[in-house]
Every structure is written in structure tokens, then in C-alpha cells.
Amino acid sequence: MTYHDRNAAGSAEHEEKLRRLAMVAVRTGLGLKAGQELVMTAPLDAVPLARAITDEAYRAGASLVTVFYTDETAALSRFENASDGAFDTAAGWLYEGMAAAFRSGAARLAIAGDDPSLLAGQDADKVARANRARSKAYVPALEMIAGFATNWTIVSAATPAWARTVFPGESEDAAVARLWDAIFQASRVDRDDPVEAWARHNGELRRRTKELNARRYAALRFRGPGTDLTVGLADDHEWHGGATTAKNGIVCNANIPTEEVFTTPHKARVSGHVTSTKPLSYQGTLIEEIRVRFEEGRIVEAKARTGEAVLQKVLETDEGARRLGEVALVPHSSPISASGLLFYNTLYDENAACHIALGQAYSKCIRDGLSLSEAELVARGCNRSLIHIDWMIGSGEIDIDGLAADGSATPVMRAGEWAA
């Protein structure tokens, strides 16, 4: 019996909320236009949501929906049975094909729901090599996504392995049901008109970004337990949040849900130390209590209570892996934080707390960045890397000041909440 049969059969309410999530994914997340193709990726346990999204996409006028499914059992088989040389291989042909689809105008949708600890206990070197090979192969597609060449979005599905991690004391059926409820609430599909609810939410995020852009801070300073970090901001940086207009002119919400406003740090102007406030689930490895120190923008010391070997391998990916590509502000009272849940999923946990990201910067967070050359972006301080990994540094104990060019400070957040 499939997960869908166990947990949703006969539940009209669940089916209606699944339909609403699909509608939000297509209409708000993608802004899909008639005649557009859609390329979707999803774990096998997310088949019901993938099918609902496919239905909604065709109703919106999609010309073709192509779905690629991932199988965690097959992924584990690689680590248990493959030869050592297999871990330096990735499906470059697949990512080249996806990039070609994006260049031809296809939209991109990813359904998240992977087991946060899938690769726990596997050889850290093999995990790192496999991730590095995939990152290199993914570059053609990543450049299209990071540069918003097309409209894209990420949504989530409650899968058994993920649900067991979030609700370890529950039966599998109860855990999956609770996780679906949390996803529906965070994605605003428990409202009568979720598309309108998202329009209002996007309006509030736009208001916040306008305020931050008007202030033109040179840097942000984070202070709290285990943290005293100054993040210099890139020249001509711009704050964004909520809906974005891609290069193809389509307005999309890249993350469903989203509570953040974010911008680009200057790759050489980060200093101090910072401690993570939530675990990072990265490619099947759980990395907890990250502690790093920056000098002149670069991580020079890094530790973690669990997953440190994988963290160190991540930092060796390339030069840009030790520098920041994003800084984001999220109030501690955000709905996802207020749920009291630790999701072990970056899409959710990053929207419960302020966070930073190692690696690739988003071009759109620079004034006119989508039209600038690579050299012009680098000159403004944008970091370049094969990776983009968000991890959480905010909590109800963190204060943030905005620093002007002359060093004067203005409160931005106090005890994790907006100061004004």
C-alpha cells in the first residue's frame, strides 16, 4: 500500500488542500503561462502532489509537463554497492538537458521532501565527492536558476522518512498527517483563498524590502550567544522578498513558503564569528551546531557537533564555498517559527530564522544585476561558487544593527523581531 493510500484515501479535506497547494505552486509559485513547458523533480513519495501539480499546470495552459522522480533506496544502493570511482560521476547529460529546457522557456518546479538523514553513517569522503560531482554537473542549470532566466519555485510534500524525523514519537501515519498539516498551514493553503492570501503576504514583504533599500546600509552586525558577526553588503545591493520578476517577464515566488527578505553580502567584507541556531540538513547529512569564524570574507575556522567531516568537505568545494552569497532576515515570530517545529528542511527552517548562505550569490540582488556581466557582478562583490547552502543563525536572542558607511548603527532587529 502506498503512502498516499494510507494517509489520504477517503479524506476529502486532504484532497482539497492538496489541490490548493498545487494551485498555489502553479499560480503563485510559478506564475505559469499558457504554452509554457514545465520541468518538475520530486521524490517517489510525492507522487500525489506531483500529479496534482501536473493537473493544475495543464489547466493553466502548460504545453508539456515532464517529471523526474528520485528514489532514496536507489541513492543508498550507490553508497552500499558502487565501486569507489563511481562517486566522481554525475548525470551531466540530465542537467545539460534541463538547462536547454530552461533556455527554451520551460519553467522549473522542485518538490522537496527528502529524508534529512538519508546518508547519515555513510563515508563522508564519498558523500562529498558525489555532491561535488553533482554540483559541477549542475552548473548549466544552476546558472539559469540563480540568474532567474526562467520562472521557478520549490514546494514540499510530507514523506514518511521526513515526517518520522520531525515527529519521532508518533506512528508513521500520524507523523505524516501532522507534517502535511504543517505544510498546508505554512503554505497558506488552509485559507479560503490562498492565492489572495499570498498576494497580501507578498505586499508586506515588498514593503519591508523598500524600507531596507531606502536605508542603504553598508553592513549588518549580528550579536547573540556564540555570535558577533559583521556582514558587509555588496556594492549596489538590493533587498528582495516574496515575488520576483524573472528575465522572461513572469512573476514567480521561488520558495513556497517564504517569510524572508534577503540580499547579497560582499564576498570580502565579512568578519567575526557565528553559531548556527538550527541544524542544517544537507544532501542527506544532518550538520548540527555549526561554528565558524570569518576573516576578510572567508571562513578560516569551522566546527560542528555532528556532520563536521561533511561540512569540511563542503568548504573545500571551491574558493567561493568559504564565502557568503546571501544574508536573509526573518522575524523570530514568523509563522514557521511560531509553529515550534524543527523541520530539518532548509526550505522551512530558513523561513523560521535569519540565515546566511555559503556560495553562489543571486544576481537579482544587485541593482540591474540580471543585465550585468559576470565580471561586473564580481566587481560589486558577488560571490561565485558551485554551491548555495543556507543555514540558520537567527533566534529570539539575536540583535541586528544596520551599519552606515560612517560606522553609525541603527537597530534593525531586537530579540529576533523587527525594531521598527
Solvent accessible surface area in square Angstrom, and as a share of the most:
residue,aa,sasa,rsa
1,M,181,0.81
2,T,83,0.48
3,Y,15,0.06
4,H,56,0.25
5,D,67,0.35
6,R,86,0.31
7,N,33,0.17
8,A,1,0.01
9,A,77,0.60
10,G,90,0.87
11,S,39,0.25
12,A,83,0.65
13,E,117,0.53
14,H,23,0.10
15,E,71,0.32
16,E,62,0.28
17,K,43,0.18
18,L,5,0.03
19,R,99,0.36
20,R,48,0.17
21,L,1,0.00
22,A,1,0.01
23,M,19,0.09
24,V,0,0.00
25,A,0,0.00
26,V,1,0.00
27,R,136,0.49
28,T,17,0.10
29,G,0,0.00
30,L,0,0.00
31,G,12,0.12
32,L,15,0.07
33,K,110,0.47
34,A,85,0.66
35,G,53,0.51
36,Q,19,0.08
37,E,68,0.31
38,L,1,0.00
39,V,10,0.06
40,M,0,0.00
41,T,26,0.15
42,A,3,0.02
43,P,8,0.05
44,L,90,0.45
45,D,62,0.32
46,A,1,0.01
47,V,31,0.18
48,P,19,0.12
49,L,1,0.00
50,A,1,0.00
51,R,161,0.59
52,A,20,0.16
53,I,0,0.00
54,T,29,0.17
55,D,72,0.37
56,E,6,0.02
57,A,0,0.00
58,Y,98,0.37
59,R,163,0.59
60,A,34,0.27
61,G,29,0.28
62,A,10,0.08
63,S,67,0.43
64,L,89,0.44
65,V,17,0.10
66,T,50,0.29
67,V,43,0.25
68,F,73,0.31
69,Y,86,0.33
70,T,74,0.43
71,D,59,0.31
72,E,44,0.20
73,T,105,0.61
74,A,56,0.44
75,A,40,0.31
76,L,48,0.24
77,S,46,0.29
78,R,78,0.29
79,F,26,0.11
80,E,114,0.51
81,N,117,0.60
82,A,36,0.28
83,S,80,0.51
84,D,84,0.44
85,G,50,0.48
86,A,31,0.24
87,F,0,0.00
88,D,87,0.45
89,T,87,0.51
90,A,34,0.26
91,A,33,0.26
92,G,24,0.23
93,W,192,0.67
94,L,38,0.19
95,Y,26,0.10
96,E,91,0.41
97,G,41,0.39
98,M,8,0.03
99,A,0,0.00
100,A,47,0.37
101,A,23,0.18
102,F,4,0.02
103,R,147,0.53
104,S,92,0.60
105,G,32,0.30
106,A,2,0.01
107,A,0,0.00
108,R,27,0.10
109,L,0,0.00
110,A,20,0.15
111,I,8,0.04
112,A,26,0.20
113,G,1,0.01
114,D,84,0.44
115,D,27,0.14
116,P,4,0.02
117,S,41,0.26
118,L,30,0.15
119,L,16,0.08
120,A,61,0.47
121,G,85,0.82
122,Q,51,0.22
123,D,74,0.38
124,A,25,0.19
125,D,56,0.29
126,K,51,0.22
127,V,1,0.01
128,A,8,0.06
129,R,34,0.12
130,A,10,0.08
131,N,18,0.09
132,R,57,0.21
133,A,14,0.11
134,R,89,0.32
135,S,13,0.08
136,K,115,0.49
137,A,20,0.16
138,Y,31,0.12
139,V,39,0.23
140,P,33,0.21
141,A,0,0.00
142,L,28,0.14
143,E,108,0.48
144,M,32,0.14
145,I,16,0.08
146,A,5,0.04
147,G,11,0.10
148,F,3,0.01
149,A,27,0.21
150,T,1,0.01
151,N,0,0.00
152,W,18,0.06
153,T,1,0.00
154,I,49,0.25
155,V,0,0.00
156,S,1,0.01
157,A,0,0.00
158,A,0,0.00
159,T,5,0.03
160,P,16,0.10
161,A,18,0.14
162,W,0,0.00
163,A,0,0.00
164,R,114,0.42
165,T,36,0.21
166,V,16,0.09
167,F,12,0.05
168,P,111,0.70
169,G,79,0.76
170,E,66,0.30
171,S,73,0.47
172,E,56,0.25
173,D,65,0.34
174,A,36,0.28
175,A,0,0.00
176,V,0,0.00
177,A,48,0.37
178,R,111,0.40
179,L,0,0.00
180,W,7,0.03
181,D,86,0.45
182,A,12,0.10
183,I,0,0.00
184,F,4,0.02
185,Q,109,0.48
186,A,8,0.06
187,S,1,0.01
188,R,22,0.08
189,V,0,0.00
190,D,61,0.32
191,R,91,0.33
192,D,136,0.70
193,D,78,0.40
194,P,2,0.01
195,V,47,0.27
196,E,78,0.35
197,A,3,0.02
198,W,1,0.00
199,A,53,0.41
200,R,144,0.53
201,H,22,0.10
202,N,11,0.06
203,G,26,0.25
204,E,79,0.35
205,L,12,0.06
206,R,117,0.43
207,R,107,0.39
208,R,26,0.10
209,T,12,0.07
210,K,139,0.59
211,E,52,0.23
212,L,0,0.00
213,N,40,0.21
214,A,83,0.65
215,R,90,0.33
216,R,88,0.32
217,Y,12,0.05
218,A,44,0.34
219,A,11,0.08
220,L,0,0.00
221,R,78,0.29
222,F,1,0.00
223,R,97,0.36
224,G,25,0.24
225,P,85,0.53
226,G,44,0.42
227,T,7,0.04
228,D,45,0.23
229,L,0,0.00
230,T,37,0.21
231,V,0,0.00
232,G,4,0.04
233,L,5,0.02
234,A,2,0.01
235,D,57,0.30
236,D,51,0.26
237,H,7,0.03
238,E,47,0.21
239,W,4,0.02
240,H,46,0.20
241,G,6,0.06
242,G,11,0.10
243,A,27,0.21
244,T,12,0.07
245,T,76,0.44
246,A,4,0.03
247,K,112,0.48
248,N,64,0.33
249,G,52,0.50
250,I,15,0.08
251,V,83,0.48
252,C,0,0.00
253,N,2,0.01
254,A,17,0.13
255,N,25,0.13
256,I,0,0.00
257,P,0,0.00
258,T,7,0.04
259,E,14,0.06
260,E,9,0.04
261,V,2,0.01
262,F,22,0.09
263,T,1,0.01
264,T,1,0.00
265,P,0,0.00
266,H,21,0.09
267,K,57,0.24
268,A,48,0.37
269,R,119,0.43
270,V,1,0.00
271,S,53,0.34
272,G,24,0.23
273,H,87,0.39
274,V,1,0.01
275,T,32,0.19
276,S,10,0.06
277,T,57,0.33
278,K,43,0.18
279,P,18,0.11
280,L,5,0.03
281,S,24,0.15
282,Y,23,0.09
283,Q,80,0.36
284,G,9,0.09
285,T,11,0.06
286,L,35,0.17
287,I,1,0.01
288,E,35,0.16
289,E,81,0.36
290,I,1,0.01
291,R,98,0.36
292,V,6,0.03
293,R,92,0.34
294,F,3,0.01
295,E,86,0.39
296,E,142,0.64
297,G,0,0.00
298,R,86,0.31
299,I,1,0.00
300,V,60,0.34
301,E,74,0.33
302,A,10,0.08
303,K,90,0.38
304,A,8,0.06
305,R,140,0.51
306,T,44,0.26
307,G,23,0.22
308,E,65,0.29
309,A,57,0.44
310,V,10,0.06
311,L,5,0.03
312,Q,54,0.24
313,K,58,0.24
314,V,10,0.06
315,L,1,0.01
316,E,98,0.44
317,T,19,0.11
318,D,45,0.24
319,E,99,0.45
320,G,5,0.05
321,A,0,0.00
322,R,44,0.16
323,R,42,0.15
324,L,0,0.00
325,G,1,0.01
326,E,6,0.03
327,V,0,0.00
328,A,0,0.00
329,L,0,0.00
330,V,2,0.01
331,P,24,0.15
332,H,79,0.35
333,S,70,0.45
334,S,4,0.03
335,P,64,0.40
336,I,3,0.02
337,S,20,0.13
338,A,77,0.60
339,S,51,0.33
340,G,68,0.65
341,L,37,0.19
342,L,53,0.26
343,F,2,0.01
344,Y,46,0.17
345,N,19,0.10
346,T,34,0.20
347,L,13,0.06
348,Y,0,0.00
349,D,1,0.01
350,E,8,0.03
351,N,0,0.00
352,A,2,0.01
353,A,2,0.02
354,C,4,0.03
355,H,0,0.00
356,I,0,0.00
357,A,0,0.00
358,L,3,0.02
359,G,0,0.00
360,Q,17,0.07
361,A,0,0.00
362,Y,37,0.14
363,S,11,0.07
364,K,13,0.06
365,C,1,0.00
366,I,1,0.01
367,R,110,0.40
368,D,102,0.53
369,G,3,0.03
370,L,50,0.25
371,S,94,0.61
372,L,39,0.19
373,S,57,0.37
374,E,95,0.43
375,A,76,0.59
376,E,75,0.34
377,L,7,0.03
378,V,51,0.29
379,A,77,0.60
380,R,66,0.24
381,G,1,0.01
382,C,0,0.00
383,N,3,0.02
384,R,58,0.21
385,S,16,0.10
386,L,36,0.18
387,I,9,0.05
388,H,46,0.20
389,I,13,0.06
390,D,18,0.09
391,W,3,0.01
392,M,1,0.00
393,I,1,0.00
394,G,3,0.03
395,S,29,0.19
396,G,25,0.24
397,E,119,0.54
398,I,4,0.02
399,D,48,0.25
400,I,1,0.00
401,D,7,0.04
402,G,0,0.00
403,L,32,0.16
404,A,39,0.31
405,A,102,0.79
406,D,121,0.63
407,G,51,0.49
408,S,62,0.40
409,A,61,0.47
410,T,65,0.38
411,P,63,0.40
412,V,3,0.02
413,M,1,0.00
414,R,91,0.33
415,A,57,0.44
416,G,4,0.04
417,E,61,0.27
418,W,52,0.18
419,A,47,0.36
420,A,94,0.73
